[in-house]
Amino acid sequence: MINRDVLADYFARNCGGRNVCVTGYGAEGAVCAECLRGAEINAVVGVRPGPSWERASTAGFEVYFISDAVAMSDIVLITHPPAIFEAIFPRFVRPYLRAGQELWFLDSNCLLLLHPDCPRRDEFALPEGVKIRIVGTDDFC
């Protein structure tokens, strides 16, 4: 179980004044979105239409399609597991990233797809100037 107070404090110290997109609204995405709101960080939720969209909207978040949320954000927080990240990143995240943005991951296994030796490196290469950060959920339990 994630310690929400510790996570909210982490976000308050590291996100100040920047817009954050939480991709995905599963268990971890919902907790992260709530903690960002609790830390008074401007956060939107980026999901595909469906149940997650409805849950995030009902919880009072601004909800956008993933690509739109990525384009409007300074920090993109990836809460998806690797299999879903692999499906959404090339089409809905990567084309909308720009220099100066930060890509934050809850699951470090997603980074394997960003490695230069990845066979699909052309689909997963980051644009110049995009920084990566791993937000270890172990730090918040």
C-alpha positions, 0 to 999 in steps of 0.5 A: 500500500502506498503511503499517500502522505509521503507520495504527496510530499515527494510530488510537492518537492519535485513538481512545483509549478509544473503541469503533470499528466498521469497516464492511466487511472488504475490503482496506482494512477488513481493514487498518484492523481489524488496525491498530486491534487493533495499537493496542489499540483496541477494534474490532468489524467490521460487515458483512453476512453472507457472505464478509467476515463469515467472513474477519473472524471467522476473523481473530479479530474480533468481527463484527456486522451493520452496524447492531448494530456502529454502535449499539455504537460511538463511532467508525464507520469507513466503509471502503466505496467510494461505491456500497456506502456509498450502498446501506448508509447509509440502512438500516444506518448512519444510523438507528443513529447518535446524537449524540456519535458520529464518522463517519470516511471513508476515501473522501471521495467518500462525502461528496458524498451527505451534502452538503445539496444532494444530491437524496437529502438526506433519506436521508443527513442526519446526526443532530444531533451526529454529527461527520465526519472524513476519514481520508485513506489517502494519509497512510498510504502 
